[in-house]
Amino acid sequence: MSITGLTKDLQKISTPTMADIVEVRLIDFLKKKAFKAGDALPKEMEMAEALGVSRNVVREGLSRLKMLGLIESRKKRGMVFVNPDILGSFEKILDPLIIDAATIKDIFELRLVLEMGLGKLLFRNKTDKNIAELEKIAKTQNLEDDSFRIKHEIDFHGKLYEITANDTLKRFQKMLLPIFGYVTSKEEKPTRGKTSHLDLVEILKNGTLEEFNKGMEEHLQPHFDRLNDF
């Protein structure tokens, strides 16, 4: 067998770059020293000497931590640790125009799974006011107008996330809107679950958590079914 063929079959072992190693070491350092938001990192030169690398390599490692939202530059203080923005990177890339079909499917499935688990938070935080607002949205449904139908879906499910009072869930839902809109727009005919939006509202008003969970599963089942077509 030729060297070329052997190389192709075995594939070369990738070796981490110095910047890769420094990135990992810096994250380990932040965890080991239990850094809190606002704590200043050592100076670049001090870290370079401690790690035994050049200052440029340290800068590359710090740049990666900035991209992760773990640190930021402060005037007269240098680099400081900050509360990481765990969703920041996702917000920049969650666009169906730059994501492949397999990833869109995965993300859409994630959204469906999240909505299957909203029940406890909804029952804990529901009020007469937000249920009335949800019911008003549900009554505006029009399955014949595609653009209006998609807006209605977004408004209704967005209101469910709002009622949870969980800021991370609400933000995540907004991030997923382009994916949700894209997948829904590809439907050849409106997706109609056994349980409608109005049915879900009625269960929230007068039913039990178990009934709501079952209703949400029935409502979302057509979406799960059509994912087989991706």
Secondary structure, 3 states (H helix, E strand, C coil): CCHHHHHHHHCCCCCCCHHHHHHHHHHHHHHHCCCCCCCECCCHHHHHHHHCCCHHHHHHHHHHHHHCCCEEEECCCEEEECCCCCCHHHHHHCCCCCCCHHHHHHHHHHHHHHHHCCHHHHHHHCCHHHHHHHHHHHCCCCCCCHHHHHHHHHHHHHHHHHHHCCHHHHHHHHHHHHHHHHHHHCCCCCCCCCCCHHHHHHHHHHCCHHHHHHHHHHHHHHHHHHHHHC
